[in-house]
């Protein structure tokens, strides 16, 4: 889009939003996603530790499998 500033002088006007710090936002989103993943793992492992032998059998796990998985720290896949 063009705008007349003075006679015979034109200025280009941009409709684009102001420049954003994409790297900072990308890093923040990556950290946020990682914290969400860790929270999900911790919750799933806590729930797994509370399951009964019958519940574990329904999902195809043994008590030792559940104990192994539940004892893993949240940061380990």
PyMOL Python script that loads the backbone (N, CA, C, O; Angstrom):
from pymol import cmd

cmd.read_pdbstr("""\
ATOM      1  N   UNK A   1       0.850  -1.153   0.000  1.00  0.00           N
ATOM      2  CA  UNK A   1       0.000   0.000   0.000  1.00  0.00           C
ATOM      3  C   UNK A   1       0.907   1.231   0.000  1.00  0.00           C
ATOM      4  O   UNK A   1       1.944   1.247   0.664  1.00  0.00           O
ATOM      5  N   UNK A   2       0.525   2.217  -0.718  1.00  0.00           N
ATOM      6  CA  UNK A   2       1.306   3.450  -0.843  1.00  0.00           C
ATOM      7  C   UNK A   2       0.558   4.603  -0.185  1.00  0.00           C
ATOM      8  O   UNK A   2      -0.672   4.646  -0.193  1.00  0.00           O
ATOM      9  N   UNK A   3       1.298   5.513   0.368  1.00  0.00           N
ATOM     10  CA  UNK A   3       0.704   6.688   0.992  1.00  0.00           C
ATOM     11  C   UNK A   3       1.474   7.926   0.541  1.00  0.00           C
ATOM     12  O   UNK A   3       2.705   7.934   0.527  1.00  0.00           O
ATOM     13  N   UNK A   4       0.758   8.936   0.185  1.00  0.00           N
ATOM     14  CA  UNK A   4       1.415  10.177  -0.232  1.00  0.00           C
ATOM     15  C   UNK A   4       1.825  10.958   0.999  1.00  0.00           C
ATOM     16  O   UNK A   4       0.981  11.334   1.812  1.00  0.00           O
ATOM     17  N   UNK A   5       3.112  11.202   1.137  1.00  0.00           N
ATOM     18  CA  UNK A   5       3.623  11.962   2.270  1.00  0.00           C
ATOM     19  C   UNK A   5       3.756  13.425   1.868  1.00  0.00           C
ATOM     20  O   UNK A   5       3.256  14.311   2.561  1.00  0.00           O
ATOM     21  N   UNK A   6       4.399  13.666   0.801  1.00  0.00           N
ATOM     22  CA  UNK A   6       4.524  15.007   0.218  1.00  0.00           C
ATOM     23  C   UNK A   6       4.211  14.862  -1.269  1.00  0.00           C
ATOM     24  O   UNK A   6       4.216  13.750  -1.795  1.00  0.00           O
ATOM     25  N   UNK A   7       3.957  15.905  -1.907  1.00  0.00           N
ATOM     26  CA  UNK A   7       3.733  15.770  -3.345  1.00  0.00           C
ATOM     27  C   UNK A   7       4.931  15.105  -4.014  1.00  0.00           C
ATOM     28  O   UNK A   7       6.074  15.515  -3.812  1.00  0.00           O
ATOM     29  N   UNK A   8       4.663  14.096  -4.797  1.00  0.00           N
ATOM     30  CA  UNK A   8       5.652  13.340  -5.565  1.00  0.00           C
ATOM     31  C   UNK A   8       6.566  12.477  -4.691  1.00  0.00           C
ATOM     32  O   UNK A   8       7.570  11.963  -5.185  1.00  0.00           O
ATOM     33  N   UNK A   9       6.248  12.309  -3.425  1.00  0.00           N
ATOM     34  CA  UNK A   9       7.021  11.447  -2.541  1.00  0.00           C
ATOM     35  C   UNK A   9       6.074  10.410  -1.958  1.00  0.00           C
ATOM     36  O   UNK A   9       4.992  10.749  -1.478  1.00  0.00           O
ATOM     37  N   UNK A  10       6.482   9.149  -2.001  1.00  0.00           N
ATOM     38  CA  UNK A  10       5.629   8.066  -1.514  1.00  0.00           C
ATOM     39  C   UNK A  10       6.367   7.261  -0.451  1.00  0.00           C
ATOM     40  O   UNK A  10       7.594   7.164  -0.453  1.00  0.00           O
ATOM     41  N   UNK A  11       5.596   6.699   0.438  1.00  0.00           N
ATOM     42  CA  UNK A  11       6.139   5.890   1.514  1.00  0.00           C
ATOM     43  C   UNK A  11       5.414   4.553   1.492  1.00  0.00           C
ATOM     44  O   UNK A  11       4.194   4.504   1.336  1.00  0.00           O
ATOM     45  N   UNK A  12       6.152   3.489   1.646  1.00  0.00           N
ATOM     46  CA  UNK A  12       5.540   2.167   1.680  1.00  0.00           C
ATOM     47  C   UNK A  12       5.030   1.906   3.093  1.00  0.00           C
ATOM     48  O   UNK A  12       5.784   2.003   4.061  1.00  0.00           O
ATOM     49  N   UNK A  13       3.748   1.577   3.202  1.00  0.00           N
ATOM     50  CA  UNK A  13       3.160   1.233   4.505  1.00  0.00           C
ATOM     51  C   UNK A  13       2.994  -0.272   4.567  1.00  0.00           C
ATOM     52  O   UNK A  13       2.500  -0.889   3.623  1.00  0.00           O
ATOM     53  N   UNK A  14       3.390  -0.840   5.633  1.00  0.00           N
ATOM     54  CA  UNK A  14       3.316  -2.290   5.789  1.00  0.00           C
ATOM     55  C   UNK A  14       2.147  -2.666   6.683  1.00  0.00           C
ATOM     56  O   UNK A  14       1.919  -2.045   7.721  1.00  0.00           O
ATOM     57  N   UNK A  15       1.410  -3.690   6.270  1.00  0.00           N
ATOM     58  CA  UNK A  15       0.322  -4.201   7.095  1.00  0.00           C
ATOM     59  C   UNK A  15       0.803  -5.313   8.031  1.00  0.00           C
ATOM     60  O   UNK A  15       0.024  -5.833   8.829  1.00  0.00           O
ATOM     61  N   UNK A  16       2.065  -5.670   7.935  1.00  0.00           N
ATOM     62  CA  UNK A  16       2.606  -6.763   8.749  1.00  0.00           C
ATOM     63  C   UNK A  16       2.702  -6.319  10.208  1.00  0.00           C
ATOM     64  O   UNK A  16       2.974  -5.151  10.487  1.00  0.00           O
ATOM     65  N   UNK A  17       2.474  -7.263  11.150  1.00  0.00           N
ATOM     66  CA  UNK A  17       2.611  -6.918  12.572  1.00  0.00           C
ATOM     67  C   UNK A  17       4.064  -6.617  12.914  1.00  0.00           C
ATOM     68  O   UNK A  17       4.979  -6.968  12.169  1.00  0.00           O
ATOM     69  N   UNK A  18       4.253  -5.982  14.017  1.00  0.00           N
ATOM     70  CA  UNK A  18       5.611  -5.656  14.465  1.00  0.00           C
ATOM     71  C   UNK A  18       6.418  -6.936  14.630  1.00  0.00           C
ATOM     72  O   UNK A  18       5.866  -7.996  14.924  1.00  0.00           O
ATOM     73  N   UNK A  19       7.701  -6.830  14.443  1.00  0.00           N
ATOM     74  CA  UNK A  19       8.577  -8.000  14.559  1.00  0.00           C
ATOM     75  C   UNK A  19       8.501  -8.572  15.970  1.00  0.00           C
ATOM     76  O   UNK A  19       8.505  -7.830  16.952  1.00  0.00           O
ATOM     77  N   UNK A  20       8.433  -9.865  16.059  1.00  0.00           N
ATOM     78  CA  UNK A  20       8.336 -10.548  17.362  1.00  0.00           C
ATOM     79  C   UNK A  20       9.624 -11.317  17.631  1.00  0.00           C
ATOM     80  O   UNK A  20      10.290 -11.757  16.694  1.00  0.00           O
ATOM     81  N   UNK A  21       9.972 -11.478  18.879  1.00  0.00           N
ATOM     82  CA  UNK A  21      11.167 -12.276  19.194  1.00  0.00           C
ATOM     83  C   UNK A  21      10.842 -13.772  19.093  1.00  0.00           C
ATOM     84  O   UNK A  21      10.543 -14.426  20.093  1.00  0.00           O
ATOM     85  N   UNK A  22      10.906 -14.289  17.882  1.00  0.00           N
ATOM     86  CA  UNK A  22      10.498 -15.677  17.629  1.00  0.00           C
ATOM     87  C   UNK A  22      11.332 -16.692  18.393  1.00  0.00           C
ATOM     88  O   UNK A  22      10.811 -17.699  18.871  1.00  0.00           O
ATOM     89  N   UNK A  23      12.612 -16.429  18.505  1.00  0.00           N
ATOM     90  CA  UNK A  23      13.456 -17.400  19.204  1.00  0.00           C
ATOM     91  C   UNK A  23      13.065 -17.536  20.661  1.00  0.00           C
ATOM     92  O   UNK A  23      13.015 -18.648  21.187  1.00  0.00           O
ATOM     93  N   UNK A  24      12.790 -16.433  21.315  1.00  0.00           N
ATOM     94  CA  UNK A  24      12.390 -16.475  22.724  1.00  0.00           C
ATOM     95  C   UNK A  24      11.073 -17.210  22.891  1.00  0.00           C
ATOM     96  O   UNK A  24      10.922 -18.039  23.788  1.00  0.00           O
ATOM     97  N   UNK A  25      10.121 -16.902  22.021  1.00  0.00           N
ATOM     98  CA  UNK A  25       8.814 -17.557  22.090  1.00  0.00           C
ATOM     99  C   UNK A  25       8.941 -19.055  21.805  1.00  0.00           C
ATOM    100  O   UNK A  25       8.296 -19.869  22.466  1.00  0.00           O
ATOM    101  N   UNK A  26       9.768 -19.418  20.826  1.00  0.00           N
ATOM    102  CA  UNK A  26       9.969 -20.827  20.486  1.00  0.00           C
ATOM    103  C   UNK A  26      10.592 -21.575  21.657  1.00  0.00           C
ATOM    104  O   UNK A  26      10.175 -22.686  21.985  1.00  0.00           O
ATOM    105  N   UNK A  27      11.579 -20.968  22.276  1.00  0.00           N
ATOM    106  CA  UNK A  27      12.210 -21.617  23.438  1.00  0.00           C
ATOM    107  C   UNK A  27      11.231 -21.752  24.594  1.00  0.00           C
ATOM    108  O   UNK A  27      11.178 -22.790  25.254  1.00  0.00           O
ATOM    109  N   UNK A  28      10.465 -20.712  24.833  1.00  0.00           N
ATOM    110  CA  UNK A  28       9.471 -20.769  25.912  1.00  0.00           C
ATOM    111  C   UNK A  28       8.462 -21.877  25.646  1.00  0.00           C
ATOM    112  O   UNK A  28       8.128 -22.639  26.554  1.00  0.00           O
ATOM    113  N   UNK A  29       7.972 -21.977  24.414  1.00  0.00           N
ATOM    114  CA  UNK A  29       7.013 -23.031  24.073  1.00  0.00           C
ATOM    115  C   UNK A  29       7.626 -24.412  24.209  1.00  0.00           C
ATOM    116  O   UNK A  29       6.945 -25.349  24.625  1.00  0.00           O
ATOM    117  N   UNK A  30       8.906 -24.558  23.863  1.00  0.00           N
ATOM    118  CA  UNK A  30       9.579 -25.850  24.006  1.00  0.00           C
ATOM    119  C   UNK A  30       9.697 -26.233  25.479  1.00  0.00           C
ATOM    120  O   UNK A  30       9.464 -27.386  25.841  1.00  0.00           O
ATOM    121  N   UNK A  31      10.053 -25.281  26.317  1.00  0.00           N
ATOM    122  CA  UNK A  31      10.154 -25.551  27.760  1.00  0.00           C
ATOM    123  C   UNK A  31       8.777 -25.883  28.331  1.00  0.00           C
ATOM    124  O   UNK A  31       8.640 -26.801  29.139  1.00  0.00           O
ATOM    125  N   UNK A  32       7.778 -25.148  27.916  1.00  0.00           N
ATOM    126  CA  UNK A  32       6.417 -25.404  28.378  1.00  0.00           C
ATOM    127  C   UNK A  32       5.942 -26.804  27.970  1.00  0.00           C
ATOM    128  O   UNK A  32       5.318 -27.505  28.768  1.00  0.00           O
ATOM    129  N   UNK A  33       6.234 -27.206  26.745  1.00  0.00           N
ATOM    130  CA  UNK A  33       5.863 -28.542  26.269  1.00  0.00           C
ATOM    131  C   UNK A  33       6.599 -29.622  27.050  1.00  0.00           C
ATOM    132  O   UNK A  33       6.022 -30.665  27.359  1.00  0.00           O
ATOM    133  N   UNK A  34       7.857 -29.385  27.369  1.00  0.00           N
ATOM    134  CA  UNK A  34       8.637 -30.355  28.136  1.00  0.00           C
ATOM    135  C   UNK A  34       8.087 -30.507  29.549  1.00  0.00           C
ATOM    136  O   UNK A  34       7.976 -31.625  30.051  1.00  0.00           O
ATOM    137  N   UNK A  35       7.744 -29.404  30.190  1.00  0.00           N
ATOM    138  CA  UNK A  35       7.163 -29.460  31.538  1.00  0.00           C
ATOM    139  C   UNK A  35       5.820 -30.189  31.503  1.00  0.00           C
ATOM    140  O   UNK A  35       5.519 -30.963  32.411  1.00  0.00           O
ATOM    141  N   UNK A  36       5.020 -29.956  30.482  1.00  0.00           N
ATOM    142  CA  UNK A  36       3.733 -30.645  30.346  1.00  0.00           C
ATOM    143  C   UNK A  36       3.949 -32.143  30.166  1.00  0.00           C
ATOM    144  O   UNK A  36       3.218 -32.949  30.743  1.00  0.00           O
ATOM    145  N   UNK A  37       4.946 -32.521  29.372  1.00  0.00           N
ATOM    146  CA  UNK A  37       5.257 -33.943  29.181  1.00  0.00           C
ATOM    147  C   UNK A  37       5.700 -34.580  30.482  1.00  0.00           C
ATOM    148  O   UNK A  37       5.262 -35.680  30.816  1.00  0.00           O
ATOM    149  N   UNK A  38       6.568 -33.898  31.223  1.00  0.00           N
ATOM    150  CA  UNK A  38       7.023 -34.422  32.511  1.00  0.00           C
ATOM    151  C   UNK A  38       5.861 -34.585  33.488  1.00  0.00           C
ATOM    152  O   UNK A  38       5.787 -35.573  34.219  1.00  0.00           O
ATOM    153  N   UNK A  39       4.965 -33.618  33.492  1.00  0.00           N
ATOM    154  CA  UNK A  39       3.798 -33.695  34.372  1.00  0.00           C
ATOM    155  C   UNK A  39       2.916 -34.899  34.000  1.00  0.00           C
ATOM    156  O   UNK A  39       2.430 -35.616  34.874  1.00  0.00           O
ATOM    157  N   UNK A  40       2.723 -35.102  32.717  1.00  0.00           N
ATOM    158  CA  UNK A  40       1.921 -36.237  32.253  1.00  0.00           C
ATOM    159  C   UNK A  40       2.566 -37.561  32.657  1.00  0.00           C
ATOM    160  O   UNK A  40       1.880 -38.465  33.134  1.00  0.00           O
ATOM    161  N   UNK A  41       3.880 -37.678  32.468  1.00  0.00           N
ATOM    162  CA  UNK A  41       4.574 -38.906  32.856  1.00  0.00           C
ATOM    163  C   UNK A  41       4.451 -39.163  34.354  1.00  0.00           C
ATOM    164  O   UNK A  41       4.179 -40.289  34.772  1.00  0.00           O
ATOM    165  N   UNK A  42       4.649 -38.133  35.154  1.00  0.00           N
ATOM    166  CA  UNK A  42       4.558 -38.294  36.606  1.00  0.00           C
ATOM    167  C   UNK A  42       3.165 -38.755  37.009  1.00  0.00           C
ATOM    168  O   UNK A  42       3.022 -39.644  37.848  1.00  0.00           O
ATOM    169  N   UNK A  43       2.139 -38.155  36.416  1.00  0.00           N
ATOM    170  CA  UNK A  43       0.756 -38.527  36.729  1.00  0.00           C
ATOM    171  C   UNK A  43       0.465 -39.967  36.313  1.00  0.00           C
ATOM    172  O   UNK A  43      -0.148 -40.721  37.069  1.00  0.00           O
ATOM    173  N   UNK A  44       0.903 -40.350  35.110  1.00  0.00           N
ATOM    174  CA  UNK A  44       0.667 -41.716  34.637  1.00  0.00           C
ATOM    175  C   UNK A  44       1.387 -42.737  35.510  1.00  0.00           C
ATOM    176  O   UNK A  44       0.835 -43.794  35.815  1.00  0.00           O
ATOM    177  N   UNK A  45       2.599 -42.429  35.906  1.00  0.00           N
ATOM    178  CA  UNK A  45       3.359 -43.363  36.744  1.00  0.00           C
ATOM    179  C   UNK A  45       2.784 -43.457  38.148  1.00  0.00           C
ATOM    180  O   UNK A  45       2.793 -44.525  38.760  1.00  0.00           O
ATOM    181  N   UNK A  46       2.290 -42.349  38.649  1.00  0.00           N
ATOM    182  CA  UNK A  46       1.621 -42.367  39.957  1.00  0.00           C
ATOM    183  C   UNK A  46       0.349 -43.207  39.886  1.00  0.00           C
ATOM    184  O   UNK A  46       0.073 -43.994  40.791  1.00  0.00           O
ATOM    185  N   UNK A  47      -0.420 -43.044  38.821  1.00  0.00           N
ATOM    186  CA  UNK A  47      -1.635 -43.840  38.640  1.00  0.00           C
ATOM    187  C   UNK A  47      -1.309 -45.317  38.477  1.00  0.00           C
ATOM    188  O   UNK A  47      -2.017 -46.177  39.001  1.00  0.00           O
ATOM    189  N   UNK A  48      -0.239 -45.609  37.753  1.00  0.00           N
ATOM    190  CA  UNK A  48       0.177 -46.997  37.554  1.00  0.00           C
ATOM    191  C   UNK A  48       0.563 -47.647  38.884  1.00  0.00           C
ATOM    192  O   UNK A  48       0.261 -48.818  39.114  1.00  0.00           O
ATOM    193  N   UNK A  49       1.223 -46.894  39.749  1.00  0.00           N
ATOM    194  CA  UNK A  49       1.628 -47.423  41.054  1.00  0.00           C
ATOM    195  C   UNK A  49       0.424 -47.732  41.944  1.00  0.00           C
ATOM    196  O   UNK A  49       0.516 -48.578  42.833  1.00  0.00           O
ATOM    197  N   UNK A  50      -0.696 -47.058  41.716  1.00  0.00           N
ATOM    198  CA  UNK A  50      -1.893 -47.258  42.542  1.00  0.00           C
ATOM    199  C   UNK A  50      -2.805 -48.376  42.032  1.00  0.00           C
ATOM    200  O   UNK A  50      -3.756 -48.755  42.716  1.00  0.00           O
ATOM    201  N   UNK A  51      -2.528 -48.903  40.850  1.00  0.00           N
ATOM    202  CA  UNK A  51      -3.401 -49.927  40.267  1.00  0.00           C
ATOM    203  C   UNK A  51      -3.281 -51.252  41.010  1.00  0.00           C
ATOM    204  O   UNK A  51      -2.229 -51.600  41.547  1.00  0.00           O
ATOM    205  N   UNK A  52      -4.386 -51.973  41.024  1.00  0.00           N
ATOM    206  CA  UNK A  52      -4.392 -53.300  41.631  1.00  0.00           C
ATOM    207  C   UNK A  52      -3.850 -54.317  40.623  1.00  0.00           C
ATOM    208  O   UNK A  52      -3.696 -54.026  39.437  1.00  0.00           O
ATOM    209  N   UNK A  53      -3.571 -55.499  41.127  1.00  0.00           N
ATOM    210  CA  UNK A  53      -3.078 -56.587  40.266  1.00  0.00           C
ATOM    211  C   UNK A  53      -4.095 -56.892  39.172  1.00  0.00           C
ATOM    212  O   UNK A  53      -3.719 -57.193  38.040  1.00  0.00           O
ATOM    213  N   UNK A  54      -5.362 -56.816  39.501  1.00  0.00           N
ATOM    214  CA  UNK A  54      -6.420 -57.102  38.518  1.00  0.00           C
ATOM    215  C   UNK A  54      -6.463 -56.030  37.428  1.00  0.00           C
ATOM    216  O   UNK A  54      -6.642 -56.337  36.249  1.00  0.00           O
ATOM    217  N   UNK A  55      -6.298 -54.776  37.834  1.00  0.00           N
ATOM    218  CA  UNK A  55      -6.261 -53.687  36.848  1.00  0.00           C
ATOM    219  C   UNK A  55      -5.056 -53.833  35.921  1.00  0.00           C
ATOM    220  O   UNK A  55      -5.159 -53.642  34.710  1.00  0.00           O
ATOM    221  N   UNK A  56      -3.917 -54.175  36.511  1.00  0.00           N
ATOM    222  CA  UNK A  56      -2.707 -54.352  35.711  1.00  0.00           C
ATOM    223  C   UNK A  56      -2.868 -55.497  34.717  1.00  0.00           C
ATOM    224  O   UNK A  56      -2.420 -55.414  33.574  1.00  0.00           O
ATOM    225  N   UNK A  57      -3.514 -56.567  35.173  1.00  0.00           N
ATOM    226  CA  UNK A  57      -3.740 -57.712  34.289  1.00  0.00           C
ATOM    227  C   UNK A  57      -4.624 -57.309  33.104  1.00  0.00           C
ATOM    228  O   UNK A  57      -4.430 -57.790  31.988  1.00  0.00           O
ATOM    229  N   UNK A  58      -5.592 -56.429  33.353  1.00  0.00           N
ATOM    230  CA  UNK A  58      -6.470 -55.950  32.282  1.00  0.00           C
ATOM    231  C   UNK A  58      -5.706 -55.197  31.195  1.00  0.00           C
ATOM    232  O   UNK A  58      -6.070 -55.267  30.021  1.00  0.00           O
ATOM    233  N   UNK A  59      -4.665 -54.489  31.574  1.00  0.00           N
ATOM    234  CA  UNK A  59      -3.904 -53.738  30.574  1.00  0.00           C
ATOM    235  C   UNK A  59      -2.655 -54.484  30.115  1.00  0.00           C
ATOM    236  O   UNK A  59      -1.846 -53.944  29.361  1.00  0.00           O
ATOM    237  N   UNK A  60      -2.503 -55.715  30.567  1.00  0.00           N
ATOM    238  CA  UNK A  60      -1.416 -56.561  30.083  1.00  0.00           C
ATOM    239  C   UNK A  60      -0.082 -56.354  30.762  1.00  0.00           C
ATOM    240  O   UNK A  60       0.962 -56.590  30.153  1.00  0.00           O
ATOM    241  N   UNK A  61      -0.090 -55.920  32.004  1.00  0.00           N
ATOM    242  CA  UNK A  61       1.151 -55.724  32.745  1.00  0.00           C
ATOM    243  C   UNK A  61       1.166 -56.608  33.982  1.00  0.00           C
ATOM    244  O   UNK A  61       0.124 -56.948  34.541  1.00  0.00           O
ATOM    245  N   UNK A  62       2.365 -56.967  34.391  1.00  0.00           N
ATOM    246  CA  UNK A  62       2.515 -57.689  35.650  1.00  0.00           C
ATOM    247  C   UNK A  62       2.832 -56.669  36.741  1.00  0.00           C
ATOM    248  O   UNK A  62       3.106 -55.502  36.459  1.00  0.00           O
ATOM    249  N   UNK A  63       2.791 -57.122  37.973  1.00  0.00           N
ATOM    250  CA  UNK A  63       3.099 -56.225  39.090  1.00  0.00           C
ATOM    251  C   UNK A  63       4.548 -55.756  39.018  1.00  0.00           C
ATOM    252  O   UNK A  63       4.843 -54.607  39.347  1.00  0.00           O
ATOM    253  N   UNK A  64       5.444 -56.626  38.594  1.00  0.00           N
ATOM    254  CA  UNK A  64       6.850 -56.213  38.491  1.00  0.00           C
ATOM    255  C   UNK A  64       7.057 -55.210  37.348  1.00  0.00           C
ATOM    256  O   UNK A  64       7.870 -54.294  37.466  1.00  0.00           O
ATOM    257  N   UNK A  65       6.318 -55.385  36.239  1.00  0.00           N
ATOM    258  CA  UNK A  65       6.383 -54.404  35.155  1.00  0.00           C
ATOM    259  C   UNK A  65       5.923 -53.028  35.655  1.00  0.00           C
ATOM    260  O   UNK A  65       6.564 -52.011  35.392  1.00  0.00           O
ATOM    261  N   UNK A  66       4.814 -53.022  36.371  1.00  0.00           N
ATOM    262  CA  UNK A  66       4.262 -51.774  36.883  1.00  0.00           C
ATOM    263  C   UNK A  66       5.214 -51.130  37.883  1.00  0.00           C
ATOM    264  O   UNK A  66       5.388 -49.911  37.875  1.00  0.00           O
ATOM    265  N   UNK A  67       5.823 -51.925  38.732  1.00  0.00           N
ATOM    266  CA  UNK A  67       6.766 -51.396  39.718  1.00  0.00           C
ATOM    267  C   UNK A  67       7.971 -50.773  39.024  1.00  0.00           C
ATOM    268  O   UNK A  67       8.440 -49.704  39.416  1.00  0.00           O
ATOM    269  N   UNK A  68       8.470 -51.450  37.987  1.00  0.00           N
ATOM    270  CA  UNK A  68       9.602 -50.924  37.232  1.00  0.00           C
ATOM    271  C   UNK A  68       9.243 -49.592  36.573  1.00  0.00           C
ATOM    272  O   UNK A  68       9.992 -48.620  36.681  1.00  0.00           O
ATOM    273  N   UNK A  69       8.096 -49.549  35.891  1.00  0.00           N
ATOM    274  CA  UNK A  69       7.684 -48.329  35.195  1.00  0.00           C
ATOM    275  C   UNK A  69       7.377 -47.188  36.162  1.00  0.00           C
ATOM    276  O   UNK A  69       7.734 -46.038  35.908  1.00  0.00           O
ATOM    277  N   UNK A  70       6.720 -47.510  37.260  1.00  0.00           N
ATOM    278  CA  UNK A  70       6.334 -46.475  38.228  1.00  0.00           C
ATOM    279  C   UNK A  70       7.547 -45.908  38.965  1.00  0.00           C
ATOM    280  O   UNK A  70       7.502 -44.776  39.446  1.00  0.00           O
ATOM    281  N   UNK A  71       8.617 -46.672  39.058  1.00  0.00           N
ATOM    282  CA  UNK A  71       9.791 -46.205  39.793  1.00  0.00           C
ATOM    283  C   UNK A  71      10.717 -45.329  38.942  1.00  0.00           C
ATOM    284  O   UNK A  71      11.662 -44.734  39.459  1.00  0.00           O
ATOM    285  N   UNK A  72      10.443 -45.256  37.650  1.00  0.00           N
ATOM    286  CA  UNK A  72      11.281 -44.423  36.781  1.00  0.00           C
ATOM    287  C   UNK A  72      11.026 -42.946  37.081  1.00  0.00           C
ATOM    288  O   UNK A  72       9.887 -42.558  37.339  1.00  0.00           O
ATOM    289  N   UNK A  73      12.072 -42.121  37.049  1.00  0.00           N
ATOM    290  CA  UNK A  73      11.885 -40.689  37.233  1.00  0.00           C
ATOM    291  C   UNK A  73      11.088 -40.092  36.065  1.00  0.00           C
ATOM    292  O   UNK A  73      11.105 -40.628  34.957  1.00  0.00           O
ATOM    293  N   UNK A  74      10.406 -39.000  36.318  1.00  0.00           N
ATOM    294  CA  UNK A  74       9.527 -38.415  35.301  1.00  0.00           C
ATOM    295  C   UNK A  74      10.287 -37.936  34.060  1.00  0.00           C
ATOM    296  O   UNK A  74       9.692 -37.839  32.986  1.00  0.00           O
ATOM    297  N   UNK A  75      11.564 -37.640  34.176  1.00  0.00           N
ATOM    298  CA  UNK A  75      12.310 -37.132  33.031  1.00  0.00           C
ATOM    299  C   UNK A  75      12.799 -38.239  32.105  1.00  0.00           C
ATOM    300  O   UNK A  75      13.286 -37.956  31.011  1.00  0.00           O
ATOM    301  N   UNK A  76      12.675 -39.503  32.529  1.00  0.00           N
ATOM    302  CA  UNK A  76      13.093 -40.614  31.667  1.00  0.00           C
ATOM    303  C   UNK A  76      11.897 -41.171  30.921  1.00  0.00           C
ATOM    304  O   UNK A  76      10.839 -41.419  31.500  1.00  0.00           O
ATOM    305  N   UNK A  77      12.086 -41.365  29.612  1.00  0.00           N
ATOM    306  CA  UNK A  77      10.964 -41.934  28.820  1.00  0.00           C
ATOM    307  C   UNK A  77      10.677 -43.378  29.184  1.00  0.00           C
ATOM    308  O   UNK A  77       9.774 -43.990  28.613  1.00  0.00           O
TER     309      UNK A  77
END
""", "prot")
cmd.dss("prot")
cmd.show_as("cartoon", "prot")
cmd.util.cbc("prot")
cmd.orient("prot")
